[in-house]
């Protein structure tokens, strides 16, 4: 049994969905397919949510009409009989319209999970219906009923034991060789919808692979595999054919976008290999992440995180930064969901680099109750693994560097954005 995950770029058009059919039709193994929302649907649904939270119900409905028209255009181009695709998603759009019309935007995070998660439900309905029309039998699953999480809305943690019971009961390959479910979404024990964090569909695929004891998990991307840098940001990128789980965790933690940070652990626990393969060239091998590789990564790896903020805090009474102060500061940052990417401390201050999120203002305000707080925004964090002076000079030239950390094999540079 194998798990395939197709991201938003794979299902952003009718052509992409046809390509999924081509890929799936060549596989004779039992298959669990995880699908993301189509194209930029998640971004569009976040706009719908923002308008809803401002009580602009008409504006939210108007934006939702655009989302519906985008999916309708794909359905019209894709299906020989568009009604079969249309009928599969109409009930979902009706539910969304009812929520927007009748709901009250009281809690952003819980409403985020309730509304935005429909992107995945809609995309999987379309893919499942088109596979059926193409003669490929499959069963559609609602992952909100199978992936059990806590109630940490927008970044829920999966309860593996509870999820395993439900998933193994729902998936019976003697009844269907192919199952289709959504990435990114689940629900708590009360049935309230939750999401696993942006780009969480990779994590869903890893969880499914773990719970169903998959032979492998494959993530289909619009790149030839794992590269040593983002080709949109750096020239002359190099393909990395294989990595260890440890390599992948380090790269994901540093901000590499190719793999979701939570993805590796469920796979490493059961030694399940993770393949990253090119969606546009499915015959190519791509890259594999596994326990042991034949040789280490031999090229420098560059990871650039944009939209970063450097926060520096100092005790108001000029005392030393003791454990009590540190624990208090990090408790506030954790409360406000700030993602700490880098830490540097001195006797009287501590500096952290975090993503610039919607929670930043609240965190800065609360930190100001006990500390003197300064910050710089509009920054980039460059991580170089396999460092040498030549590549440091090339990648940081012309930048204002605010903070540097360097070890024997890696370096991190917090810089002003160009």
N, C-alpha and C positions, 0 to 999 in steps of 0.2 A: 504494500500500500504506500502511495506517495501523496504528498501535499504540494499543490501548485498555488502560488499567490500571484495575482495580476493586479498591478497598481492602477491608479487613476489615469496615467498616461496610456496604458494599454487599452483602456475601455473608453477613451475620450471621443471615439468616432466609430461609425459603422465599420470602417475598414479594420480598425483595431479588434473589434469583436469578431469579425470574420477570421482574423488571424488566430484568435483564441481557439476557434473551432478547428482550424487547421492543425494547431499544436495538439489539442486534446484528441483529435481523431487518430493520431499516430500512436497513442498510448493504449496498451492493453491491460495495464495494471489497474487495480482499484485506485480511485483517485478522489481526493477531497480538494475542491477548488475554493480558495478564499479570494474575494474580489473587493476592491476599494470602490469609493464613489467615483463617478465618471468625471474625468478632466478636473476642472476647477470648481466642481459642485460644492465641496466643503467650504471653500472661500465664499461662494455665493450664498450658501445657507447661513454663514456667519453674519452676512449683511442682513439677511432676513431676520435673524435673531436680534441683532442690534436695533433694528427698527421696531421689532416687537417689544423689546425691553423699554423703549422710549414711548410705548403706548401708541406708536404710529402704525396702527393695524392695517390701514389702507396701503401705506407705503410697503409694509411687509408682504401683503398680498400681491402687490404689483411686482415686487422683486421675485416672489415665488412664481408668478406667471412667466417670468423670464426663464427660471429654472425648468419649469414644465415645458416651455417651448423648445429649449435645448434638447431635452430628452425626446420630445415628440419628433424633432427633426431627425434624430438618430434612428428612432423606430421606423419612421416613414421610409428612410433610405435602406434600412436593414432587412425588413420583413417583406416577404412576398404577400402576406396578408397582414398588414399593419395592425389590424384589430386585435390579433392575438397578443402582440406586445403591448398595445395600448391598454387593453383590459387588465393586464397584469399589474399596471402601475396606477391606474386611476383610483383604486381604493386608498392607496397610500397618499396621493395628493389630496384626496378628500379629507383624510384624517389630519393632515397638516393644516389645511384651511380651517378646519374646525378648531384646532388648537389655537391658531392665530386669532381667530374671530372671538373665541370665548375665553381664552386664557388670560391670566394676569401675570405680567412679568415681575415676579417677586424675587426670585433667586437666579442669578445669571448662570451659574454653573450647572444646576439641575435642569434648567430650561435648555441650556446648550446641548446637553446629552439627549434630551427628549426630541428636540427639533433637528439638530444637525445630523444625528444618526440616520435620518431618513435617506440621506444620500446613498448609503451603502445598501439599504433595503431596496431602493429603486433600481440601482445598477444590477444587483444580483437577480432581481425579477426579470429584467430585460435579457441578461445573459442566459439565464435558465430557459426562458421561453424560446430564445433563438437557437439554443442547442437542441431543444425538442423539435423545432421546425426543421433543423438540419439533420434530423434522424438520430441524434445522440440522446438517449434516455438519461435522465438525471432526476434527483430529488432536491428540491429547494428547502433549506433550513433557516429558521429565524434564530440567529445566534443570541438574541436577547433572552431566549428561553433556555439556552444551553451553556453559555459562558457566564458563570456566577462570579460576581465581584463584590468588593466592599462598596461603601457609599462615598468614596472619595471622587466625587463627580469631576469629570474631565481628565482625570488621571487615575482611574480605578485600578486596584490590584486584583488579579484573578485569584479566586479560591479554587485551587487546583483539584482538591478531592471532590468537592461538590460538582465542579464542572465535569470531571471525569465520569461520574455516575450518570449525569444527564447526557453527555455526548456519546458515551458508549451505548446507551440505551437507544439513542436516536439513529445512530449510524449502523446499519446492517447491510453489509455488502452482498449478502445473498438476495436482497431485495432490489438493490440498485448498485451498479458498479461505480457510479459517479454521484457525489454529493456537492452541493454548492452552498456556501455560507458567506456571511459578511465578515470582513475584517473590521477592527477598530471598535466594535460595539459589544455590549453585554448588558447585564442588569444585576441589581443587588437582590438579596433574598426576598425583598418585598415586591420585586418585579419592576422597580423604577429603572428606566434606561440609564446606562452609564457608557462612557467611552474610555479608551485606554491611553489617551494622549495622541497628539498629532502624529501622523505616520504610524499609528499603532497597528495597522493591518499586518505588518511584518511580524509583530509580536503575536497576533492572533494565529498566524500560520505556524509559528513555533510552538505555541500552546497546543494547537490541534495535533501537530506532529508528535509531541510528547505524550499526550493523553491517548492517542490512538496507536502509539508505537510504530510510527511511520518508518519506512526504509530510508527516506530522504525528504527534505523540504527544498523546493525550488522557488526562488523569487525571480520573476521575469521583469527586467528593467529595460529602459531605452539606452543602455550603455553596453559595451562588449563584455562587461564583467566588472570586477573591482579594479579601479584605477588608482594610481598613486596620488592623484589629485583630481579636483573637479575640472573637467575640460572646459567648462564655461569661464573659469577663473584663471587657469594656468595653461601655458603652452606645453607642447611635447609631453603629454601625459603617457604613462607606461602601464600596460596591463599587468596585473598581479594574478597569476594563475591559481595560487593556493595560499591560504593563511591558516594559522592555528586559531582556536577559540580565543586564546589570550590576545593574539594580535587584533582580532575583531573587536573584542571588548575595549581595548585601549583606543582603537580608532573611533569607535562609537562614542566613547566617553569624551573624546577630544572634539567631537562635533561632526564626524564624518556622516554625510547624509545617506550613504548607500545602505546602511543597516540601522534599524531602530535599536537604541541602547539596551532595551529589555530582551531583545530577540535571542541572544546567545544562550542564556542560562538554561531554559527548558530543553534546548537541543544538546548542550554539553552534558547535562545530567544523564542523558541516555545515549550519548555518543552518536547522535543523528547528524549526518553531514548536511550542510546548508550550501546549496548551489545558487549562484547569481548568474543568470544567463540572459543573453540579448534577445529581447522580444522580437526585434526585426530580423534576426538571423538565428532562428531556433536550432539550426544544425551545429552551431558553434558551441564549444564546451563552456565558455564563460569562466567563472572562478568558483572555487570550492573552499569552504571553511570547515575544518575538521580538527581532530585532536592532535594529530602529528602530521607534519609536512616533510617532504623530501629535502627541502633546503629553506633557509630563512629568507625573508624579504630583503632583496639586495639593492633596492633603490630607495631614495628618500621619499617619505610620504608627507604630503602637505595638506593641512586641513585648515580652512579659514571660516571662522564663525563671525558673522556680521551682526550689527545692531547690538553691541555689547555695552555694558555700563560698568565703570569702576567705582565702587563705593568704598570710602575710607571712614572708619569710625574711631573716635578717641573718647576715653572717659572724660566726663565734664570736670572732674576734680584733679586731673593730671596724674592720676594714680596709674600704676602698672596695669596692663591688660591681664587680669588674672582669669582663672578657669570660670569663675562665676560670671564675669563679663562676657567671656567667649560663649558660654552656654546660653546666656540670655540673648545675645545677638543672633546666634544661629537658630535659636528657637523662633525668633521673630521672622527670620528669612524663610524658615521652613513653613511657618504658619501662612505666609504670603506667597508660597510656592515659587520662590526665586530659585532658579537653577544656577548653582555656584559652579563655575568652570575653573576657577583659579583662586588660590588663597596666598596672601603674603602678610607676615606679621612682624612687628617690632615690639620694643618694650612698652610703647605707649599707644600703639595703633594697630589696627588690622584692616587690610584691604582685600576686597573680594571682587571678582569679575562675574557678572551675572547677565543673563538675557534681559533685554528690555521688554518687559511684559506689561500687561494691563494691571498687574498687581504691584508694580514697582512703587507707585506714589504712596500707596498705603503702607508699604514696608518702610519707606524712608520716613514717613510721618511717625510711625510707631518707634522706630529706632531713635528718632529725635527726642523721645521722652527721657532716655537715659544716656545718650551719647551725643557728642558733636559729630555731625554727619556732613561730609562733602562728597560730591560725585562728579564724574565726567561721563558724558554719553557720546553717542556717535562713534564708537570704537569698534575695532576688529581684533579678534584674537587669532593669531597665526600659530599653529602647532606644527613643528617640523620633527618628524621621527626619522632617525638616520641622518643626523645633522652634520654639516660641514660648513666651513667659513664661506665658501663660494656661494652656496645656496642661500645662506643667511643674507649676504650682501645683495644678492640678486632680488630676493623677495621682500626685503625691508628697505631698499634704497628709496630715498625721497620721503619716507614716512617719519612722523614724530612718534618715537617709542616712549610710552609712559612707564612700562614695567617689563622686565625681562626675567625669565627663569630658565636655567640651563643645567642639564645633567650630562653624563657621559655620552648618551646616545640621542637625546632629544632636547628641543628648545621651545619655549613659548614666549611670544612677543605680543604685548597689548599695545595697539597702535591707533592713531587717528585714522579714520576712514579717508580714502582719497576722494 
